[in-house]
Amino acid sequence: MNKNFMDFFEFVEEPFDRMPGADFYFTSKQYRDALQALNTFIESDGVFMLLTGGAGTGKSATIHRFIRNLPSSTLFAYIVFPNLSPEELFQSVLENFGIFTKKKMNKAQLAAEFDSFLTEMEGEEKRVVLVIDEAQGLPVETLEELRLFYDNGKKSNLKIILSGQLDLATRLNQEGLAHLKAQISATASLTDLTKEESSEYIVYRVNKAGRKNINISGGALNLVWTLTNGNLRRMNTLMERTLIAAFMDGSHSIKAKHVDSAARSINAIMTKRSSSSGRGVIALVGVALIAVAAFGIYTFVNSRTTPTQVAIAPKVTPVVPVTPPPVIPEPDPEPVPMPEPAPEPDPIVDPTPIMPIVPDPEPVEPLPEPVTVPTYEPMFNSGDIVAATTPINIRALPLGDSERIGGLGRGQKATVQEEIDEWVKIDYSGGEGWVAKQYLEISFGIFSPGDLAEVTTAINIRAKPESDSDRIGGLSRGQRVTVIEETAEWLKIEFMNQEGWVAKQYLDKVN
């Protein structure tokens, strides 16, 4: 959204940003229950917890809200690279905790290294939480080896949360995973919002953005729910476009006709992209919208002092193919086909006194032409070194429903090749692919010689800018060092009359 748009509605923040601040987290009952389940689990004697839900139901947002509120006595690692071998997963977990080991260590050695870390943290009375997001993508052999995380010493201070789509729970019924399944002591599940919750969500987000000069009709709210089935990700995309449509119409009243125009503009964009990509397989013709199966919020069956025991496998509603609209992915828009124009339904009563919902005075009249979509300003140049500001997916094509071929963790680096609209093609350690540019920032050149940097987690000091170089020292969280030199991923620093190299992603510049 551009400045004129924000000024028009007098917003302080973007209401439907796909990565909103903590204040924008929508705490309906199912999200409150999920957070309570997570907090209860880490206080229990259990080792594993399962958080599941369909795509776009708010799992990652819930995990981030949970992590944000962890006490200082709890260390956490957030892993979002599901397609990892057991060795790669161990290596990633250790590095997330600031432990850099020789790359040629085998599984048993890596497990022993992690166990030593747990013993050290247990001595300091610190809890260790490992979160694996998109865990449905973990290979079976990696799922089988998760037991190594807790088998070595059976440390009571380790908690592992597996978050993923609905088939994650079903996968645990596979042969060879019975041992892991038996260790799961708590589950929680998220579903799409009801019609009433969807209206409350939209009003809540607009009010949080600083709403002063906007009204939303009951007809508009009803149509958004009809087109998205209450899926958070799809609602965010459609509502963002709807506000743009109203802005271009010069209207502070959001009506069903603006929702209609937004859906048409999304269809027009995606159809154009699909044809220009030369990949007819990804074209939207023939794509079916699946009804997301909800299997309910978690159930706790024991008392407060015992681990939560809940059935794992959900009851999944059979997939019934229907005609488009397709799922609206995050972070990019996706087509939403429209029903035939119909008279406005009765308005919904606004759940808050701040923002009255005004019914449209007349039946919805579809616009003959789609809304013109704003152009995207270039952000990067070819050859720029960029870093991910949050864990993101890497796609085969610049489309939200394109095949996922990898991922970048927060702070991980890549080189820009080209930029198209909201997408950037990058060169990274795993090859080439496309990522949403709104989650990237220029990395190289953040620091200058003489700058002061603060350590964000315990890290090693290396003799050379290589992870397998000799370790010559270490730094603790909160310590400050002076920058001597910067490369794409490393900083040469001076600390207590000593020079060495540290991984740049674990330091923040002190302003």
Buried (B, 14 or more C-beta within 10 A) or exposed (E): BEEEBBEBBEBEBBBBBBBBEEEBBBEBEBBEBBBBBBEBBBEBEBBBBBBBBBBBBBBBBBBBBBBEEBEEEBBBBBBBBBBBBBBEBBBBBBBBBBBBBEEEBEBEBBBBBBBEBBEEBBEEEBBBBBBBBBBBBBBEEBBBBBBBBBBBBEBEBBBBBBBBBBEBBBBBEEEEBEEBBEBBBBBBBBBBBEBBBBBBBBBBBBBBBBBEEBBBBBBBBBBBBBBBBBBBBBBBBBBBBBBBBBBBBEBBBBBBBBBBBBBBBBBBBBBEBBEEBEBEEBBBEEBEBBBBBBBBBBBBEEEEEEBBBBEBBBEBEEEEEEEBBBBBBBBBBBBBBBEEEEEBBEBBEBBEEEBEBBBBEEEBEEBEEBBEBEEEEEBBEEEBBBBBBBBBBBBBBBBBBBEBBBBBBBBBBBBBBEBBBBBBBBEBEBEBBBBBBBBBEBBBEBBEEEBBBBBBBBBBBBEEBEBEBEBBBBBEBEBBBBBBEBEBBBBBBEBEEEBBBBBBBBBEEEE
